[in-house]
Amino acid sequence: MIKRHSDEDLTRHHYDWTFGETRERVAPAFTTLRQMLLPRELPEAGSLPETAIISLLNEIEFDLMQNRVRVDFLDTLPARVAYRGILQLLDSPLEVNASSFKITHIDGCDSACESCFQLAHCSVAREVLGNEWRVAVEQAGINPSWSALFAQEEDD
């Protein structure tokens, strides 16, 4: 017959069933992309030609991979939009992983399609917004958060 721990034994101690022995819980630590990329300073997108942005994105991607962070939208967006997305995400908090095997993926999606820098290029937004997707893209120039992102595109 299998011996079972009593309810008293189970409530007296904290058991982490995934690792067997009791482990001390540590509060998660956070950092930002900006901290990971230091001492690199990132210029505004409007001041760079397209080839320089592509080169800079490759360097940023390499630097972040060294910190176990993968930016999943870099290869799916035009370079200037991807770079502006990186600039927009510089100060967003990222959990610091203790595991040397875990990679943090950043897709740039915060589920707010109407204010997302990827809206014009996002198939999920097209599906979610349906016919309203085109209206949202047209309104993007009026939206204050979009105005800042796309102000330079009109000059390019």
N, C-alpha and C positions, 0 to 999 in steps of 0.2 A: 504494500500500500504506500502511496506517495505521501510524504510528510509535507504539510502546508504550514507556512508561518501563521501565527495567530494574528487577528486584527490588531491586537495591542502592539505586537512586534512591528507590524507594517506602519502603524501611525506614529510610533516612537522614533523611528529613524527615517531619514529621507533616502529613498532608493531611486537611483537613476537606472531604469531597466535597460537602457541602451548601452551602458558602459559597465554594468555589473556592480562595481564598488561605488560607494558614495563619492561624488566629486563636489568640490566647492564651486558654487555658481559665481561667475564673475560678470559684473555689469559690462555691457558692450561699450567699446570705445569707438569714437567717430572721428573722421577726418574729412577732407574735401579734395576735389580734383586739384584745386589751386595749391593745396599743401603738398600733394603728391608731385606736382610739376615744378615746385620751387627748385632752383632760383629762376626758372624760365619765366620771362615776362611775355605775355601774349598781346600782340598789337591788335588794333581794331581791324576788322575784315576789309573795310573800305580802303585801307592804306596798302593792301597787298595785291599783287597780280595773281591770277589764277594758279600759275605754276608754283609760286611761293606758298600759296595756301595748301596745295597738294603736298608739297615737301614738308611743310610744318605739321600737317595732319599725320603724315607718316612718322615723324619724330615724336609727336604727342602719343600716338598709338603705341609706339615702342616703349616710351617712358612709362605709360600706364600699365602695360603688360608686365613690366618689371615689378610693379606693385600689385600684380594679380588682379588687374581691372581690365575688362574688355569692353570697348565702346562698340556696340553692335550696329549702330546706324552709320558708321563712317563709310562703309562700302556701298550703301544703298541710296545715299543722297548726293546731290551735286556738292562739290567740295565747299563752296562758299556757304551753303545752308548748313552743312555738317559742322563747319568751323564756328559759325554763329551759334549753333546748338551747344558746342563745347563751351563757348564763352558764357552762354546762358546758364550752364550747369556747374560752372566753376565753384560756386559756394554751396551747392547742395550737399547735405550730409551723407556720408558713406560709412557704413560700419566697417571697422578694421577687423579683419578675420585673423584669428589666432592660427588657423590651420594653413599650412604652407601648400595644401592641395586644393583649396577652394578658390575659385575665380569668381569675382563679382562682375556681373553683366549689367551694363547700362544701356537701356534701349531708348532713353529719352522720353518715354511715354509716361505722362502723369494722369492719363485718362480724361484730360480736359481738352478734347479735340479742337474746340473752337479757338483755343489760345496756344496751341502747340506749334512749335517751329517747323514740324514735319508735315503739317496739315496738307499742303499742296501735293505731297509725295506719298501719302499714307493710304494704303488699300484698306486698312481696318477702319479709318475715319470715313472713307467712302461708303463702306458697308454699314457702319453705325449711323451715319448721318443721312444716308440715302440721297434723295434729291436735294436735300438741304446742303449737301457737301459743297456744291459749286457756289451757293450763296455764302457759305462760311468762308470760302477762299476769297471771294470778292470782297467780303466785309473785313477781311484780315487787315487791309490797309487802314481801316477806320479804327480798329481795335488798338488801344494805346500800347499794349504789349507787342503787338504785331508791327505797329508803326515804327518802333525802335529797331526791330529786326530787319524790316524791309526798306527802311529809309535810304540805305546805301545802294540798294539794287537799282533804284531809279537813276542814280548817278552813274552807275557802271555802264 
